[in-house]
Amino acid sequence: MKAKVHITLKAGVLDPQGKAVEHALHGLGFNSVSEVRQGKYIELKLKTKDKKKAKAEVEKMCKTLLANTIVENFKVDLDE
């Protein structure tokens, strides 16, 4: 089973990397872009076939290591 984890900054948290990307895009002529937010994407291959157990395990990984839950949100998607 494959887990896909999307990690983004919570609303209201400053995103200097997103601002840098937005500024660079404007410098390249992409002026219609605004409010760029940058995040992380992580794929994990899991041995378990139990979807409920897999989701719980990946959520625990996120809360323990992969995401800083004080300033970040995460979303887990599972593919068999």
Distance bins in CASP14 RR format, pairs under 12 A and 6 or more apart:
PFRMAT RR
TARGET T0000
AUTHOR 0000-0000-0000
RMODE 2
METHOD distances of the structure
MODEL  1
1 43 0 0 0 0 0 1 0 0 0 0 0
1 44 0 0 0 0 1 0 0 0 0 0 0
1 45 1 0 0 1 0 0 0 0 0 0 0
1 46 1 0 1 0 0 0 0 0 0 0 0
1 47 1 0 0 1 0 0 0 0 0 0 0
1 48 1 0 0 1 0 0 0 0 0 0 0
1 49 1 0 0 1 0 0 0 0 0 0 0
1 50 0 0 0 0 1 0 0 0 0 0 0
1 51 1 0 0 1 0 0 0 0 0 0 0
1 52 0 0 0 0 0 1 0 0 0 0 0
1 53 0 0 0 0 1 0 0 0 0 0 0
1 54 1 0 1 0 0 0 0 0 0 0 0
1 55 0 0 0 0 1 0 0 0 0 0 0
1 57 0 0 0 0 0 1 0 0 0 0 0
1 58 0 0 0 0 1 0 0 0 0 0 0
1 76 0 0 0 0 0 1 0 0 0 0 0
1 77 0 0 0 0 0 1 0 0 0 0 0
1 78 1 0 0 1 0 0 0 0 0 0 0
1 79 1 0 0 1 0 0 0 0 0 0 0
1 80 1 0 1 0 0 0 0 0 0 0 0
2 42 0 0 0 0 0 1 0 0 0 0 0
2 43 1 0 0 1 0 0 0 0 0 0 0
2 44 1 0 0 1 0 0 0 0 0 0 0
2 45 1 0 1 0 0 0 0 0 0 0 0
2 46 1 0 0 1 0 0 0 0 0 0 0
2 47 0 0 0 0 0 1 0 0 0 0 0
2 48 0 0 0 0 0 1 0 0 0 0 0
2 51 0 0 0 0 0 1 0 0 0 0 0
2 54 0 0 0 0 1 0 0 0 0 0 0
2 58 0 0 0 0 0 1 0 0 0 0 0
2 76 0 0 0 0 0 1 0 0 0 0 0
2 77 0 0 0 0 1 0 0 0 0 0 0
2 78 1 0 0 1 0 0 0 0 0 0 0
2 79 1 0 1 0 0 0 0 0 0 0 0
2 80 1 0 0 1 0 0 0 0 0 0 0
3 41 0 0 0 0 0 1 0 0 0 0 0
3 42 0 0 0 0 1 0 0 0 0 0 0
3 43 1 0 0 1 0 0 0 0 0 0 0
3 44 1 0 1 0 0 0 0 0 0 0 0
3 45 1 0 0 1 0 0 0 0 0 0 0
3 46 1 0 1 0 0 0 0 0 0 0 0
3 47 0 0 0 0 0 1 0 0 0 0 0
3 48 0 0 0 0 0 1 0 0 0 0 0
3 51 0 0 0 0 0 1 0 0 0 0 0
3 53 0 0 0 0 0 1 0 0 0 0 0
3 54 1 0 0 1 0 0 0 0 0 0 0
3 55 1 0 0 1 0 0 0 0 0 0 0
3 56 0 0 0 0 0 1 0 0 0 0 0
3 57 0 0 0 0 1 0 0 0 0 0 0
3 58 1 0 1 0 0 0 0 0 0 0 0
3 59 0 0 0 0 1 0 0 0 0 0 0
3 60 0 0 0 0 0 1 0 0 0 0 0
3 61 0 0 0 0 1 0 0 0 0 0 0
3 62 0 0 0 0 1 0 0 0 0 0 0
3 66 0 0 0 0 0 1 0 0 0 0 0
3 74 0 0 0 0 0 1 0 0 0 0 0
3 75 0 0 0 0 0 1 0 0 0 0 0
3 76 1 0 1 0 0 0 0 0 0 0 0
3 77 1 0 0 1 0 0 0 0 0 0 0
3 78 1 0 1 0 0 0 0 0 0 0 0
3 79 0 0 0 0 1 0 0 0 0 0 0
3 80 0 0 0 0 0 1 0 0 0 0 0
4 40 0 0 0 0 0 1 0 0 0 0 0
4 41 1 0 0 1 0 0 0 0 0 0 0
4 42 1 0 0 1 0 0 0 0 0 0 0
4 43 1 0 1 0 0 0 0 0 0 0 0
4 44 0 0 0 0 1 0 0 0 0 0 0
4 45 0 0 0 0 0 1 0 0 0 0 0
4 46 0 0 0 0 0 1 0 0 0 0 0
4 54 0 0 0 0 0 1 0 0 0 0 0
4 55 0 0 0 0 0 1 0 0 0 0 0
4 58 0 0 0 0 1 0 0 0 0 0 0
4 62 0 0 0 0 0 1 0 0 0 0 0
4 74 0 0 0 0 0 1 0 0 0 0 0
4 75 0 0 0 0 1 0 0 0 0 0 0
4 76 1 0 0 1 0 0 0 0 0 0 0
4 77 1 0 1 0 0 0 0 0 0 0 0
4 78 1 0 0 1 0 0 0 0 0 0 0
4 79 1 0 0 1 0 0 0 0 0 0 0
5 39 0 0 0 0 0 1 0 0 0 0 0
5 40 1 0 0 1 0 0 0 0 0 0 0
5 41 1 0 0 1 0 0 0 0 0 0 0
5 42 1 0 1 0 0 0 0 0 0 0 0
5 43 1 0 0 1 0 0 0 0 0 0 0
5 44 1 0 0 1 0 0 0 0 0 0 0
5 46 0 0 0 0 0 1 0 0 0 0 0
5 54 0 0 0 0 0 1 0 0 0 0 0
5 55 0 0 0 0 0 1 0 0 0 0 0
5 57 0 0 0 0 0 1 0 0 0 0 0
5 58 1 0 0 1 0 0 0 0 0 0 0
5 59 0 0 0 0 1 0 0 0 0 0 0
5 60 0 0 0 0 0 1 0 0 0 0 0
5 61 0 0 0 0 1 0 0 0 0 0 0
5 62 1 0 0 1 0 0 0 0 0 0 0
5 63 0 0 0 0 0 1 0 0 0 0 0
5 65 0 0 0 0 0 1 0 0 0 0 0
5 66 1 0 0 1 0 0 0 0 0 0 0
5 67 1 0 0 1 0 0 0 0 0 0 0
5 72 0 0 0 0 0 1 0 0 0 0 0
5 73 0 0 0 0 0 1 0 0 0 0 0
5 74 1 0 1 0 0 0 0 0 0 0 0
5 75 1 0 0 1 0 0 0 0 0 0 0
5 76 1 0 1 0 0 0 0 0 0 0 0
5 77 1 0 0 1 0 0 0 0 0 0 0
5 78 0 0 0 0 0 1 0 0 0 0 0
6 37 0 0 0 0 0 1 0 0 0 0 0
6 38 0 0 0 0 0 1 0 0 0 0 0
6 39 1 0 0 1 0 0 0 0 0 0 0
6 40 1 0 0 1 0 0 0 0 0 0 0
6 41 1 0 1 0 0 0 0 0 0 0 0
6 42 0 0 0 0 1 0 0 0 0 0 0
6 43 0 0 0 0 0 1 0 0 0 0 0
6 58 0 0 0 0 0 1 0 0 0 0 0
6 62 0 0 0 0 0 1 0 0 0 0 0
6 66 0 0 0 0 0 1 0 0 0 0 0
6 67 0 0 0 0 1 0 0 0 0 0 0
6 72 0 0 0 0 0 1 0 0 0 0 0
6 73 0 0 0 0 1 0 0 0 0 0 0
6 74 1 0 0 1 0 0 0 0 0 0 0
6 75 1 0 1 0 0 0 0 0 0 0 0
6 76 0 0 0 0 1 0 0 0 0 0 0
6 77 1 0 0 1 0 0 0 0 0 0 0
7 37 0 0 0 0 0 1 0 0 0 0 0
7 38 0 0 0 0 0 1 0 0 0 0 0
7 39 1 0 1 0 0 0 0 0 0 0 0
7 40 1 0 1 0 0 0 0 0 0 0 0
7 41 1 0 0 1 0 0 0 0 0 0 0
7 42 1 0 0 1 0 0 0 0 0 0 0
7 58 0 0 0 0 0 1 0 0 0 0 0
7 61 0 0 0 0 0 1 0 0 0 0 0
7 62 1 0 0 1 0 0 0 0 0 0 0
7 63 0 0 0 0 0 1 0 0 0 0 0
7 65 0 0 0 0 0 1 0 0 0 0 0
7 66 1 0 0 1 0 0 0 0 0 0 0
7 67 1 0 1 0 0 0 0 0 0 0 0
7 68 0 0 0 0 1 0 0 0 0 0 0
7 69 0 0 0 0 1 0 0 0 0 0 0
7 71 0 0 0 0 0 1 0 0 0 0 0
7 72 1 0 1 0 0 0 0 0 0 0 0
7 73 1 0 0 1 0 0 0 0 0 0 0
7 74 1 0 1 0 0 0 0 0 0 0 0
7 75 0 0 0 0 1 0 0 0 0 0 0
7 76 0 0 0 0 0 1 0 0 0 0 0
8 15 0 0 0 0 1 0 0 0 0 0 0
8 17 0 0 0 0 0 1 0 0 0 0 0
8 18 0 0 0 0 0 1 0 0 0 0 0
8 36 0 0 0 0 0 1 0 0 0 0 0
8 37 1 0 0 1 0 0 0 0 0 0 0
8 38 0 0 0 0 1 0 0 0 0 0 0
8 39 1 0 1 0 0 0 0 0 0 0 0
8 40 0 0 0 0 1 0 0 0 0 0 0
8 41 0 0 0 0 1 0 0 0 0 0 0
8 67 0 0 0 0 1 0 0 0 0 0 0
8 68 0 0 0 0 0 1 0 0 0 0 0
8 69 0 0 0 0 0 1 0 0 0 0 0
8 71 0 0 0 0 0 1 0 0 0 0 0
8 72 1 0 0 1 0 0 0 0 0 0 0
8 73 1 0 1 0 0 0 0 0 0 0 0
8 74 1 0 0 1 0 0 0 0 0 0 0
8 75 0 0 0 0 1 0 0 0 0 0 0
9 15 1 0 1 0 0 0 0 0 0 0 0
9 16 0 0 0 0 0 1 0 0 0 0 0
9 17 0 0 0 0 1 0 0 0 0 0 0
9 18 0 0 0 0 1 0 0 0 0 0 0
9 19 0 0 0 0 0 1 0 0 0 0 0
9 35 0 0 0 0 0 1 0 0 0 0 0
9 36 0 0 0 0 0 1 0 0 0 0 0
9 37 1 0 0 1 0 0 0 0 0 0 0
9 38 1 0 0 1 0 0 0 0 0 0 0
9 39 1 0 0 1 0 0 0 0 0 0 0
9 40 0 0 0 0 1 0 0 0 0 0 0
9 67 0 0 0 0 0 1 0 0 0 0 0
9 68 0 0 0 0 1 0 0 0 0 0 0
9 69 0 0 0 0 0 1 0 0 0 0 0
9 70 0 0 0 0 0 1 0 0 0 0 0
9 71 1 0 0 1 0 0 0 0 0 0 0
9 72 1 0 1 0 0 0 0 0 0 0 0
9 73 1 0 0 1 0 0 0 0 0 0 0
9 74 0 0 0 0 0 1 0 0 0 0 0
10 37 0 0 0 0 0 1 0 0 0 0 0
10 39 0 0 0 0 0 1 0 0 0 0 0
10 67 0 0 0 0 0 1 0 0 0 0 0
10 68 0 0 0 0 1 0 0 0 0 0 0
10 69 0 0 0 0 1 0 0 0 0 0 0
10 70 0 0 0 0 1 0 0 0 0 0 0
10 71 1 0 1 0 0 0 0 0 0 0 0
10 72 1 0 0 1 0 0 0 0 0 0 0
10 73 1 0 1 0 0 0 0 0 0 0 0
10 74 0 0 0 0 0 1 0 0 0 0 0
11 35 0 0 0 0 0 1 0 0 0 0 0
11 37 0 0 0 0 1 0 0 0 0 0 0
11 71 0 0 0 0 0 1 0 0 0 0 0
11 72 0 0 0 0 0 1 0 0 0 0 0
11 73 0 0 0 0 1 0 0 0 0 0 0
12 35 0 0 0 0 0 1 0 0 0 0 0
12 37 0 0 0 0 0 1 0 0 0 0 0
12 71 0 0 0 0 1 0 0 0 0 0 0
12 72 0 0 0 0 0 1 0 0 0 0 0
12 73 0 0 0 0 0 1 0 0 0 0 0
13 37 0 0 0 0 1 0 0 0 0 0 0
13 38 0 0 0 0 0 1 0 0 0 0 0
13 39 0 0 0 0 0 1 0 0 0 0 0
13 68 0 0 0 0 1 0 0 0 0 0 0
13 69 0 0 0 0 0 1 0 0 0 0 0
13 70 0 0 0 0 1 0 0 0 0 0 0
13 71 1 0 1 0 0 0 0 0 0 0 0
13 72 1 0 0 1 0 0 0 0 0 0 0
13 73 0 0 0 0 1 0 0 0 0 0 0
14 20 0 0 0 0 0 1 0 0 0 0 0
14 37 0 0 0 0 0 1 0 0 0 0 0
14 38 0 0 0 0 0 1 0 0 0 0 0
14 71 0 0 0 0 1 0 0 0 0 0 0
15 21 0 0 0 0 1 0 0 0 0 0 0
15 22 0 0 0 0 1 0 0 0 0 0 0
15 35 0 0 0 0 1 0 0 0 0 0 0
15 36 1 0 0 1 0 0 0 0 0 0 0
15 37 1 0 1 0 0 0 0 0 0 0 0
15 38 1 0 0 1 0 0 0 0 0 0 0
15 39 0 0 0 0 1 0 0 0 0 0 0
15 71 0 0 0 0 1 0 0 0 0 0 0
15 72 0 0 0 0 0 1 0 0 0 0 0
16 22 0 0 0 0 0 1 0 0 0 0 0
16 23 0 0 0 0 0 1 0 0 0 0 0
16 36 0 0 0 0 0 1 0 0 0 0 0
16 37 0 0 0 0 0 1 0 0 0 0 0
16 38 0 0 0 0 1 0 0 0 0 0 0
17 23 0 0 0 0 0 1 0 0 0 0 0
17 24 0 0 0 0 0 1 0 0 0 0 0
17 36 0 0 0 0 1 0 0 0 0 0 0
17 37 0 0 0 0 1 0 0 0 0 0 0
17 38 1 0 1 0 0 0 0 0 0 0 0
17 39 0 0 0 0 1 0 0 0 0 0 0
17 40 0 0 0 0 0 1 0 0 0 0 0
18 24 0 0 0 0 1 0 0 0 0 0 0
18 25 0 0 0 0 1 0 0 0 0 0 0
18 26 0 0 0 0 0 1 0 0 0 0 0
18 33 0 0 0 0 0 1 0 0 0 0 0
18 34 0 0 0 0 0 1 0 0 0 0 0
18 35 0 0 0 0 1 0 0 0 0 0 0
18 36 1 0 1 0 0 0 0 0 0 0 0
18 37 1 0 0 1 0 0 0 0 0 0 0
18 38 1 0 1 0 0 0 0 0 0 0 0
18 39 0 0 0 0 1 0 0 0 0 0 0
19 25 0 0 0 0 0 1 0 0 0 0 0
19 26 0 0 0 0 0 1 0 0 0 0 0
19 33 0 0 0 0 0 1 0 0 0 0 0
19 34 0 0 0 0 0 1 0 0 0 0 0
19 35 0 0 0 0 1 0 0 0 0 0 0
19 36 1 0 0 1 0 0 0 0 0 0 0
19 37 0 0 0 0 1 0 0 0 0 0 0
19 38 0 0 0 0 1 0 0 0 0 0 0
20 26 0 0 0 0 0 1 0 0 0 0 0
20 27 0 0 0 0 0 1 0 0 0 0 0
20 36 0 0 0 0 1 0 0 0 0 0 0
20 37 0 0 0 0 0 1 0 0 0 0 0
20 38 0 0 0 0 1 0 0 0 0 0 0
21 27 0 0 0 0 0 1 0 0 0 0 0
21 28 0 0 0 0 0 1 0 0 0 0 0
21 30 0 0 0 0 0 1 0 0 0 0 0
21 33 0 0 0 0 1 0 0 0 0 0 0
21 34 0 0 0 0 0 1 0 0 0 0 0
21 35 0 0 0 0 0 1 0 0 0 0 0
21 36 1 0 1 0 0 0 0 0 0 0 0
21 37 0 0 0 0 1 0 0 0 0 0 0
21 38 1 0 0 1 0 0 0 0 0 0 0
21 39 0 0 0 0 0 1 0 0 0 0 0
22 28 0 0 0 0 0 1 0 0 0 0 0
22 29 0 0 0 0 0 1 0 0 0 0 0
22 30 0 0 0 0 1 0 0 0 0 0 0
22 31 0 0 0 0 0 1 0 0 0 0 0
22 32 0 0 0 0 0 1 0 0 0 0 0
22 33 1 0 1 0 0 0 0 0 0 0 0
22 34 1 0 0 1 0 0 0 0 0 0 0
22 35 1 0 0 1 0 0 0 0 0 0 0
22 36 1 1 0 0 0 0 0 0 0 0 0
22 37 0 0 0 0 1 0 0 0 0 0 0
22 38 0 0 0 0 1 0 0 0 0 0 0
23 29 0 0 0 0 0 1 0 0 0 0 0
23 30 0 0 0 0 0 1 0 0 0 0 0
23 31 0 0 0 0 0 1 0 0 0 0 0
23 33 0 0 0 0 1 0 0 0 0 0 0
23 34 0 0 0 0 0 1 0 0 0 0 0
23 36 0 0 0 0 1 0 0 0 0 0 0
24 30 0 0 0 0 1 0 0 0 0 0 0
24 33 0 0 0 0 1 0 0 0 0 0 0
24 36 0 0 0 0 1 0 0 0 0 0 0
24 38 0 0 0 0 0 1 0 0 0 0 0
25 31 0 0 0 0 1 0 0 0 0 0 0
25 32 0 0 0 0 1 0 0 0 0 0 0
25 33 1 0 1 0 0 0 0 0 0 0 0
25 34 0 0 0 0 1 0 0 0 0 0 0
25 35 0 0 0 0 0 1 0 0 0 0 0
25 36 1 0 0 1 0 0 0 0 0 0 0
25 38 0 0 0 0 0 1 0 0 0 0 0
26 32 0 0 0 0 1 0 0 0 0 0 0
26 33 1 0 0 1 0 0 0 0 0 0 0
26 34 0 0 0 0 1 0 0 0 0 0 0
26 36 0 0 0 0 1 0 0 0 0 0 0
27 33 0 0 0 0 0 1 0 0 0 0 0
30 36 0 0 0 0 0 1 0 0 0 0 0
37 72 0 0 0 0 0 1 0 0 0 0 0
37 73 0 0 0 0 0 1 0 0 0 0 0
38 72 0 0 0 0 0 1 0 0 0 0 0
39 66 0 0 0 0 0 1 0 0 0 0 0
39 67 0 0 0 0 0 1 0 0 0 0 0
39 68 0 0 0 0 0 1 0 0 0 0 0
39 71 0 0 0 0 0 1 0 0 0 0 0
39 72 0 0 0 0 1 0 0 0 0 0 0
39 73 0 0 0 0 0 1 0 0 0 0 0
39 74 0 0 0 0 0 1 0 0 0 0 0
39 75 0 0 0 0 0 1 0 0 0 0 0
40 62 0 0 0 0 0 1 0 0 0 0 0
40 66 1 0 0 1 0 0 0 0 0 0 0
40 67 1 0 0 1 0 0 0 0 0 0 0
40 68 0 0 0 0 0 1 0 0 0 0 0
40 72 0 0 0 0 1 0 0 0 0 0 0
40 73 0 0 0 0 0 1 0 0 0 0 0
40 74 0 0 0 0 1 0 0 0 0 0 0
40 75 0 0 0 0 0 1 0 0 0 0 0
41 66 0 0 0 0 0 1 0 0 0 0 0
41 67 0 0 0 0 0 1 0 0 0 0 0
41 74 0 0 0 0 0 1 0 0 0 0 0
41 75 0 0 0 0 0 1 0 0 0 0 0
41 76 0 0 0 0 0 1 0 0 0 0 0
41 77 0 0 0 0 0 1 0 0 0 0 0
42 58 0 0 0 0 1 0 0 0 0 0 0
42 61 0 0 0 0 1 0 0 0 0 0 0
42 62 0 0 0 0 1 0 0 0 0 0 0
42 65 0 0 0 0 0 1 0 0 0 0 0
42 66 1 0 0 1 0 0 0 0 0 0 0
42 67 0 0 0 0 1 0 0 0 0 0 0
42 74 0 0 0 0 1 0 0 0 0 0 0
42 75 0 0 0 0 0 1 0 0 0 0 0
42 76 0 0 0 0 1 0 0 0 0 0 0
42 77 0 0 0 0 0 1 0 0 0 0 0
43 58 0 0 0 0 0 1 0 0 0 0 0
43 66 0 0 0 0 0 1 0 0 0 0 0
43 76 0 0 0 0 0 1 0 0 0 0 0
43 77 0 0 0 0 1 0 0 0 0 0 0
43 78 0 0 0 0 0 1 0 0 0 0 0
43 79 0 0 0 0 1 0 0 0 0 0 0
44 54 0 0 0 0 1 0 0 0 0 0 0
44 55 0 0 0 0 0 1 0 0 0 0 0
44 57 0 0 0 0 1 0 0 0 0 0 0
44 58 1 0 0 1 0 0 0 0 0 0 0
44 59 0 0 0 0 0 1 0 0 0 0 0
44 61 1 0 0 1 0 0 0 0 0 0 0
44 62 0 0 0 0 0 1 0 0 0 0 0
44 65 0 0 0 0 0 1 0 0 0 0 0
44 66 0 0 0 0 1 0 0 0 0 0 0
44 76 0 0 0 0 1 0 0 0 0 0 0
44 77 0 0 0 0 0 1 0 0 0 0 0
44 78 0 0 0 0 1 0 0 0 0 0 0
44 79 0 0 0 0 0 1 0 0 0 0 0
45 54 0 0 0 0 0 1 0 0 0 0 0
45 58 0 0 0 0 0 1 0 0 0 0 0
45 78 0 0 0 0 0 1 0 0 0 0 0
45 79 0 0 0 0 0 1 0 0 0 0 0
45 80 0 0 0 0 0 1 0 0 0 0 0
46 53 0 0 0 0 1 0 0 0 0 0 0
46 54 1 0 1 0 0 0 0 0 0 0 0
46 55 0 0 0 0 1 0 0 0 0 0 0
46 56 0 0 0 0 0 1 0 0 0 0 0
46 57 1 0 0 1 0 0 0 0 0 0 0
46 58 1 0 0 1 0 0 0 0 0 0 0
46 61 0 0 0 0 1 0 0 0 0 0 0
46 76 0 0 0 0 0 1 0 0 0 0 0
46 78 0 0 0 0 1 0 0 0 0 0 0
46 79 0 0 0 0 0 1 0 0 0 0 0
46 80 0 0 0 0 0 1 0 0 0 0 0
47 53 0 0 0 0 0 1 0 0 0 0 0
47 54 0 0 0 0 1 0 0 0 0 0 0
47 57 0 0 0 0 0 1 0 0 0 0 0
48 54 1 0 1 0 0 0 0 0 0 0 0
48 55 0 0 0 0 1 0 0 0 0 0 0
48 56 0 0 0 0 1 0 0 0 0 0 0
48 57 1 0 0 1 0 0 0 0 0 0 0
48 58 0 0 0 0 0 1 0 0 0 0 0
48 78 0 0 0 0 0 1 0 0 0 0 0
48 80 0 0 0 0 0 1 0 0 0 0 0
49 78 0 0 0 0 0 1 0 0 0 0 0
49 80 1 0 0 1 0 0 0 0 0 0 0
50 56 0 0 0 0 1 0 0 0 0 0 0
50 57 0 0 0 0 1 0 0 0 0 0 0
50 78 0 0 0 0 0 1 0 0 0 0 0
50 80 0 0 0 0 0 1 0 0 0 0 0
51 57 0 0 0 0 0 1 0 0 0 0 0
51 58 0 0 0 0 0 1 0 0 0 0 0
51 76 0 0 0 0 0 1 0 0 0 0 0
51 77 0 0 0 0 0 1 0 0 0 0 0
51 78 1 0 1 0 0 0 0 0 0 0 0
51 79 0 0 0 0 0 1 0 0 0 0 0
51 80 1 0 0 1 0 0 0 0 0 0 0
52 58 0 0 0 0 0 1 0 0 0 0 0
52 59 0 0 0 0 0 1 0 0 0 0 0
52 76 0 0 0 0 0 1 0 0 0 0 0
52 78 0 0 0 0 1 0 0 0 0 0 0
53 59 0 0 0 0 0 1 0 0 0 0 0
53 60 0 0 0 0 0 1 0 0 0 0 0
53 78 0 0 0 0 0 1 0 0 0 0 0
54 60 0 0 0 0 0 1 0 0 0 0 0
54 61 0 0 0 0 0 1 0 0 0 0 0
54 76 0 0 0 0 1 0 0 0 0 0 0
54 77 0 0 0 0 0 1 0 0 0 0 0
54 78 1 0 1 0 0 0 0 0 0 0 0
54 79 0 0 0 0 0 1 0 0 0 0 0
54 80 0 0 0 0 1 0 0 0 0 0 0
55 61 0 0 0 0 0 1 0 0 0 0 0
55 62 0 0 0 0 0 1 0 0 0 0 0
55 74 0 0 0 0 0 1 0 0 0 0 0
55 75 0 0 0 0 0 1 0 0 0 0 0
55 76 1 0 1 0 0 0 0 0 0 0 0
55 77 0 0 0 0 1 0 0 0 0 0 0
55 78 1 0 0 1 0 0 0 0 0 0 0
55 79 0 0 0 0 0 1 0 0 0 0 0
56 62 0 0 0 0 0 1 0 0 0 0 0
56 63 0 0 0 0 0 1 0 0 0 0 0
56 76 0 0 0 0 1 0 0 0 0 0 0
56 78 0 0 0 0 0 1 0 0 0 0 0
57 63 0 0 0 0 0 1 0 0 0 0 0
57 64 0 0 0 0 0 1 0 0 0 0 0
57 66 0 0 0 0 0 1 0 0 0 0 0
57 76 0 0 0 0 1 0 0 0 0 0 0
57 78 0 0 0 0 0 1 0 0 0 0 0
58 64 0 0 0 0 0 1 0 0 0 0 0
58 65 0 0 0 0 0 1 0 0 0 0 0
58 66 0 0 0 0 1 0 0 0 0 0 0
58 67 0 0 0 0 0 1 0 0 0 0 0
58 74 0 0 0 0 1 0 0 0 0 0 0
58 75 0 0 0 0 0 1 0 0 0 0 0
58 76 1 0 1 0 0 0 0 0 0 0 0
58 77 0 0 0 0 1 0 0 0 0 0 0
58 78 1 0 0 1 0 0 0 0 0 0 0
59 65 0 0 0 0 0 1 0 0 0 0 0
59 66 0 0 0 0 1 0 0 0 0 0 0
59 67 0 0 0 0 1 0 0 0 0 0 0
59 69 0 0 0 0 0 1 0 0 0 0 0
59 73 0 0 0 0 0 1 0 0 0 0 0
59 74 1 0 0 1 0 0 0 0 0 0 0
59 75 0 0 0 0 0 1 0 0 0 0 0
59 76 1 0 0 1 0 0 0 0 0 0 0
59 77 0 0 0 0 0 1 0 0 0 0 0
59 78 0 0 0 0 0 1 0 0 0 0 0
60 66 0 0 0 0 1 0 0 0 0 0 0
60 67 0 0 0 0 0 1 0 0 0 0 0
60 69 0 0 0 0 0 1 0 0 0 0 0
60 74 0 0 0 0 0 1 0 0 0 0 0
60 76 0 0 0 0 0 1 0 0 0 0 0
61 67 0 0 0 0 1 0 0 0 0 0 0
61 69 0 0 0 0 0 1 0 0 0 0 0
61 74 0 0 0 0 1 0 0 0 0 0 0
61 76 0 0 0 0 1 0 0 0 0 0 0
62 68 0 0 0 0 1 0 0 0 0 0 0
62 69 1 0 0 1 0 0 0 0 0 0 0
62 72 0 0 0 0 1 0 0 0 0 0 0
62 73 0 0 0 0 1 0 0 0 0 0 0
62 74 1 0 1 0 0 0 0 0 0 0 0
62 75 0 0 0 0 1 0 0 0 0 0 0
62 76 1 0 0 1 0 0 0 0 0 0 0
63 69 1 0 1 0 0 0 0 0 0 0 0
63 70 0 0 0 0 0 1 0 0 0 0 0
63 72 0 0 0 0 0 1 0 0 0 0 0
63 73 0 0 0 0 0 1 0 0 0 0 0
63 74 0 0 0 0 1 0 0 0 0 0 0
63 76 0 0 0 0 0 1 0 0 0 0 0
64 74 0 0 0 0 0 1 0 0 0 0 0
65 74 0 0 0 0 0 1 0 0 0 0 0
66 72 0 0 0 0 1 0 0 0 0 0 0
66 73 0 0 0 0 0 1 0 0 0 0 0
66 74 1 0 0 1 0 0 0 0 0 0 0
66 75 0 0 0 0 0 1 0 0 0 0 0
66 76 0 0 0 0 1 0 0 0 0 0 0
67 73 1 0 0 1 0 0 0 0 0 0 0
67 74 1 0 1 0 0 0 0 0 0 0 0
67 75 0 0 0 0 0 1 0 0 0 0 0
67 76 0 0 0 0 0 1 0 0 0 0 0
68 74 0 0 0 0 1 0 0 0 0 0 0
END
